[in-house]
Structures are given as structure tokens and as C-alpha cells.
Amino acid sequence: MTDATAAAAAPEDKPAENLIEVRGLLSQFGDRTIHENLDLDLKRGEVLGVVGGSGAGKTVLLNTIIGLKEPEGGSVKVLGYDRATLTDDQAADIEKRTGILFQQGALFSSLTVLENVAAPLVEHTKLPKSVMYELAELKIAMVGLKPEHHHLKPAELSGGMKKRAGLARALALDPELVFLDEPTAGLDPIGAAAFDELIRQLADDLGLSVFMITHDLDSLYAICDEVAVLADKRVVEKATVQELERSDHPWIKEYFLGPRGRAAHGSDRASARSEPEMSK
């Protein structure tokens, strides 16, 4: 085979597919503008952290992307679908291919852990009930919960266990894209480190793409490929944490290099935080 033939046969290097594309987003509540001309992409296979100060609109952005809020302007595409023109079938396809972990877990209080995790299977599949529960049991084991937790109600779970159960439910349909809203909020440092390690491992093992809102610097350093910073009503930078440490933007400098930032980004911080995971 000649060099020319080999070059023609070789696959082209293509840019990573965007699973989320936000362009020119305008978000408002009455006279108050939250986002203006906001652009953001999430590439397939990427673990993206989203940070910003109080009132920067992190949750508003999440709710807009997942369809809980209509934008006042701009466009939002998820898995190639434009949210402004979704058909019912397209909306159902997005639901089946995405999973969401809300900050407090959002478990159904009257259902057991097993029933909560099986709920998406009940809604979106026609599998026999026994198969649904077998799949739910696999997802529960995948997030580190044990068989004795299957029949507990949310009120009987610790904060960390609720988050793991919520994550198992988010993974029930084997999604391509997972949204996480402050996944380590309320957890002690060891529990938060273990949850970070779990997210990174699942993302790698399952090929997940992850959109994660967080205020936790340790999470950013431990598991994120890139971080999008919300400030001035838009995404002011999207880069690795190492690149953001060199940013000249005032809020980014304070966040990453301020007193708490300096403590969080020491050279051995990420590895030190993940060490307790095996002893949980």
C-alpha cells in the first residue's frame, strides 16, 4: 500500500461530538437578566464542572438545558436536538439517554431504594418487573450500596447513601449524558472524596459525559476534564483547572488562588483527598 493510499484509508481526525450546545443564551426573571449571550459546549466523554458565584445562574443554566425552564433567547441543543423544536418522540429520546442527580437526591419518599432506582425502567421500558428489579439491583451495587439497603426508604438513609441511590437511579437507563447538581454538597470530606472517585470511575468505565454543577474545589481538581466559569452573565472561560489558575479574570483569580483556593490546589491535594475512598 502506498503512502497516499494509506493516508486515504486512514480515518480522519474529527472534533469531538458536542452533546450539549448552548448559543447566545438569554435567561431572565422579570427585569432581572441572569444570562446574556452565554455560549457553552460539552463534548462527548467530557466531565465538565460548572462554577460561579452566588446568583451567577448555575442552576438556571442546568434547568434550561434539561428543559425545566424556557430561555428568553438563544438556542439549546441536547444530544443533537434543538429544545425549541422538540417533538414528543425527541423529548422521550433525551429522557432515555440522560440521567439527573439533583442536589438532595430527589428520591420518592414513599418508595424503597430498589423501587426508586427501578422507576425510570418502569416509565420508559416494557421489561418484565423481575428484570427491572434485577437491573436496578445491578445499578445499586454499581454505586456502592449493599443488598440490605434495597428495601430502605429515603428517610432511613444517610446523606451520602441518598446521593448514591439518586446516582443509581440516574444510571438506570444506561445514559450517555449525566447531570449532577452539587453532588458532594453536605458530605463530610471523606464521603465527598469517595463520591468524587465514584463519579470519575463510572465516567471512565461507562463512557459517560458529565455536566456537574459544584462549588467544591476538590471535585474540580480530582475529576473534571474542564471547568466552565459563570460570571458577568456568561461563561467567561472554559478550560482545565491548571489553565484557570493562570487566568486574569478577577473572580477566577479569587476563586482558585484566594485563601481557600490556595489550600485546595496544593500539589498533593487531589491524591490526598482520594486516599480515604478505600476505607469508607
C-alpha positions as CSV (number, residue, x, y, z in Angstrom):
1,M,0.0,0.0,0.0
2,T,1.4,3.4,-1.0
3,D,1.7,6.3,1.4
4,A,-1.0,8.1,-0.5
5,T,-3.3,5.0,-0.3
6,A,-2.7,4.6,3.4
7,A,-3.4,8.2,4.0
8,A,-6.7,8.0,2.1
9,A,-7.7,4.8,4.1
10,A,-6.9,6.3,7.5
11,P,-9.8,7.7,9.4
12,E,-10.0,11.4,9.6
13,D,-9.3,13.2,12.9
14,K,-12.7,14.6,13.7
15,P,-13.6,17.0,16.5
16,A,-15.3,15.5,19.5
17,E,-19.1,15.5,19.2
18,N,-20.9,18.1,21.3
19,L,-23.7,16.5,23.4
20,I,-24.7,20.0,24.7
21,E,-24.5,23.2,22.6
22,V,-25.7,26.5,24.1
23,R,-25.5,29.5,21.9
24,G,-26.4,33.2,22.8
25,L,-28.5,32.1,25.8
26,L,-30.6,34.8,27.4
27,S,-32.2,34.0,30.7
28,Q,-34.4,36.5,32.6
29,F,-36.8,36.6,35.6
30,G,-38.9,39.7,35.1
31,D,-36.5,42.7,34.7
32,R,-33.5,40.7,36.0
33,T,-31.1,39.3,33.5
34,I,-29.3,36.1,34.6
35,H,-27.6,35.1,31.4
36,E,-26.8,37.2,28.3
37,N,-25.1,35.9,25.2
38,L,-23.9,32.8,27.0
39,D,-22.2,30.1,24.9
40,L,-21.2,26.6,26.2
41,D,-20.3,23.2,24.8
42,L,-20.0,19.8,26.4
43,K,-18.1,17.2,24.4
44,R,-18.8,13.5,24.3
45,G,-16.8,11.8,27.0
46,E,-16.0,15.0,28.9
47,V,-16.5,15.6,32.7
48,L,-17.3,19.3,32.9
49,G,-17.5,21.2,36.1
50,V,-19.6,24.4,36.2
51,V,-18.8,27.0,38.8
52,G,-19.8,30.6,39.6
53,G,-20.6,32.9,42.4
54,S,-24.0,33.1,44.2
55,G,-26.5,34.4,41.7
56,A,-24.4,33.5,38.7
57,G,-27.2,31.3,37.4
58,K,-25.7,27.8,37.6
59,T,-29.0,26.1,38.5
60,V,-30.9,28.3,36.0
61,L,-28.5,27.1,33.3
62,L,-28.9,23.5,34.3
63,N,-32.7,23.8,34.4
64,T,-32.7,25.4,30.9
65,I,-30.5,22.7,29.4
66,I,-32.7,19.9,30.9
67,G,-35.9,21.6,29.8
68,L,-37.3,22.8,33.1
69,K,-37.0,26.5,32.1
70,E,-37.7,28.1,28.7
71,P,-34.9,30.5,27.7
72,E,-35.8,34.1,26.7
73,G,-33.4,34.0,23.8
74,G,-30.7,31.9,22.2
75,S,-30.6,28.2,21.5
76,V,-30.0,25.0,23.5
77,K,-29.2,21.7,21.8
78,V,-29.0,18.4,23.7
79,L,-27.9,15.2,22.0
80,G,-28.3,17.0,18.7
81,Y,-31.9,18.1,19.3
82,D,-32.9,21.7,19.5
83,R,-35.1,22.2,22.6
84,A,-37.1,24.9,20.9
85,T,-38.5,22.5,18.3
86,L,-38.6,19.2,20.2
87,T,-41.2,16.6,19.2
88,D,-42.7,14.3,21.8
89,D,-40.6,11.4,20.5
90,Q,-37.4,13.5,20.6
91,A,-38.1,14.6,24.2
92,A,-38.6,11.0,25.2
93,D,-35.3,10.1,23.5
94,I,-33.5,12.7,25.5
95,E,-35.1,11.4,28.7
96,K,-33.9,7.9,28.0
97,R,-30.4,8.9,27.1
98,T,-29.8,11.2,30.1
99,G,-29.8,10.9,33.8
100,I,-30.1,13.6,36.5
101,L,-28.9,13.6,40.1
102,F,-30.5,16.6,41.9
103,Q,-28.7,18.1,44.9
104,Q,-30.9,16.5,47.6
105,G,-31.3,13.2,45.7
106,A,-35.0,13.9,44.9
107,L,-35.9,10.3,45.8
108,F,-39.6,9.4,46.1
109,S,-40.2,9.3,49.9
110,S,-42.8,6.6,49.7
111,L,-40.7,4.2,47.7
112,T,-37.8,1.9,48.7
113,V,-34.3,2.4,47.3
114,L,-35.0,-0.5,44.9
115,E,-38.3,0.9,43.7
116,N,-36.7,4.4,43.3
117,V,-33.9,3.1,41.1
118,A,-36.4,0.9,39.1
119,A,-38.7,3.9,38.5
120,P,-37.1,5.1,35.2
121,L,-37.3,1.5,33.9
122,V,-41.0,1.3,34.8
123,E,-41.6,4.6,33.0
124,H,-39.6,4.0,29.8
125,T,-39.4,0.3,29.2
126,K,-41.8,-2.7,28.9
127,L,-39.4,-5.2,30.6
128,P,-40.8,-7.8,33.0
129,K,-40.9,-6.5,36.5
130,S,-38.4,-9.1,37.6
131,V,-35.9,-7.9,35.0
132,M,-36.4,-4.3,36.0
133,Y,-35.5,-5.1,39.6
134,E,-32.5,-7.2,38.6
135,L,-31.2,-4.2,36.6
136,A,-32.0,-1.9,39.5
137,E,-30.0,-4.2,41.8
138,L,-27.0,-4.0,39.4
139,K,-27.1,-0.2,39.4
140,I,-27.4,-0.1,43.2
141,A,-24.3,-2.3,43.5
142,M,-22.5,-0.2,41.0
143,V,-22.7,2.9,43.2
144,G,-21.5,1.1,46.3
145,L,-24.8,0.3,48.1
146,K,-25.4,-3.1,49.5
147,P,-28.4,-5.6,49.2
148,E,-29.5,-4.7,52.8
149,H,-30.2,-1.1,51.5
150,H,-32.7,-2.3,48.8
151,H,-35.8,-2.1,51.0
152,L,-34.9,1.0,53.0
153,K,-36.9,4.2,52.5
154,P,-35.1,7.5,51.9
155,A,-35.8,8.7,55.4
156,E,-33.7,5.7,56.6
157,L,-30.7,6.7,54.6
158,S,-27.7,8.9,55.4
159,G,-27.0,11.9,53.2
160,G,-24.3,10.0,51.3
161,M,-26.5,7.0,50.8
162,K,-29.3,9.2,49.4
163,K,-26.9,10.6,46.9
164,R,-25.7,7.1,45.9
165,A,-29.2,5.9,45.5
166,G,-30.0,9.0,43.4
167,L,-27.0,8.3,41.2
168,A,-28.1,4.7,40.8
169,R,-31.5,5.9,39.6
170,A,-29.8,8.4,37.2
171,L,-27.9,5.5,35.7
172,A,-30.9,3.1,35.5
173,L,-31.4,3.5,31.7
174,D,-27.6,3.4,30.8
175,P,-27.5,7.1,29.8
176,E,-24.9,8.7,27.7
177,L,-25.1,12.1,29.5
178,V,-25.5,12.6,33.2
179,F,-26.3,15.9,35.0
180,L,-25.1,16.3,38.6
181,D,-26.2,19.2,40.8
182,E,-23.8,19.8,43.7
183,P,-23.1,16.1,44.2
184,T,-20.8,16.4,47.2
185,A,-22.8,19.2,49.0
186,G,-23.5,18.2,52.6
187,L,-21.0,15.4,52.6
188,D,-18.0,15.2,55.0
189,P,-14.6,15.3,53.4
190,I,-14.0,11.6,53.3
191,G,-17.5,10.9,52.0
192,A,-17.1,13.7,49.4
193,A,-13.7,12.2,48.3
194,A,-15.3,8.8,47.9
195,F,-18.2,10.2,45.8
196,D,-15.7,12.1,43.6
197,E,-13.8,8.8,43.0
198,L,-17.1,7.0,42.2
199,I,-18.1,9.6,39.6
200,R,-14.8,9.6,37.9
201,Q,-14.6,5.8,37.9
202,L,-18.2,5.5,36.5
203,A,-17.5,8.1,33.8
204,D,-14.4,6.3,32.7
205,D,-15.8,2.8,32.9
206,L,-19.2,3.6,31.3
207,G,-18.0,6.3,28.8
208,L,-20.3,8.9,30.4
209,S,-20.4,12.5,29.6
210,V,-21.0,14.6,32.8
211,F,-22.3,18.1,33.4
212,M,-21.6,18.9,37.0
213,I,-22.5,22.0,39.0
214,T,-20.3,22.3,42.0
215,H,-18.7,24.7,44.4
216,D,-16.3,22.1,45.6
217,L,-12.7,22.9,44.5
218,D,-11.5,19.4,45.4
219,S,-14.0,17.9,43.0
220,L,-12.8,20.2,40.2
221,Y,-9.2,19.1,40.7
222,A,-10.0,15.4,41.3
223,I,-12.4,14.6,38.4
224,C,-13.1,17.4,35.9
225,D,-11.5,17.5,32.5
226,E,-12.5,21.1,32.1
227,V,-14.3,23.8,34.1
228,A,-16.8,26.4,32.8
229,V,-16.8,29.6,34.9
230,L,-20.0,31.6,35.0
231,A,-19.5,35.3,35.7
232,D,-20.7,38.6,34.1
233,K,-23.8,36.8,32.9
234,R,-22.0,34.4,30.6
235,V,-19.3,31.7,30.5
236,V,-16.1,33.8,30.8
237,E,-13.7,30.9,30.5
238,K,-13.8,27.1,29.9
239,A,-10.5,25.4,30.5
240,T,-8.6,23.0,32.7
241,V,-8.1,24.0,36.3
242,Q,-4.4,24.4,35.7
243,E,-5.2,26.9,32.9
244,L,-7.8,28.7,35.0
245,E,-5.1,29.2,37.8
246,R,-3.3,31.5,35.3
247,S,-6.5,33.5,34.4
248,D,-6.5,37.2,34.8
249,H,-10.3,37.4,35.5
250,P,-10.8,38.8,39.0
251,W,-13.4,36.3,40.1
252,I,-11.4,33.3,38.8
253,K,-8.3,34.5,40.5
254,E,-10.1,34.9,43.8
255,Y,-11.8,31.5,43.4
256,F,-8.8,29.5,42.5
257,L,-6.0,31.5,44.1
258,G,-7.7,33.1,47.1
259,P,-7.1,31.8,50.7
260,R,-9.3,28.8,50.3
261,G,-8.2,28.2,46.7
262,R,-4.6,28.1,47.7
263,A,-5.4,25.5,50.4
264,A,-7.3,23.4,47.9
265,H,-4.9,23.3,45.0
266,G,-1.7,22.1,46.6
267,S,0.3,19.7,44.6
268,D,-0.8,16.6,46.6
269,R,-4.3,17.8,47.4
270,A,-6.3,15.7,44.8
271,S,-4.4,12.5,45.6
272,A,-4.6,13.0,49.4
273,R,-8.3,13.5,49.2
274,S,-9.0,10.3,47.2
275,E,-6.9,8.1,49.5
276,P,-9.7,7.5,52.1
277,E,-12.0,6.1,49.5
278,M,-10.9,2.5,50.0
279,S,-11.5,2.7,53.7
280,K,-15.1,4.0,53.7
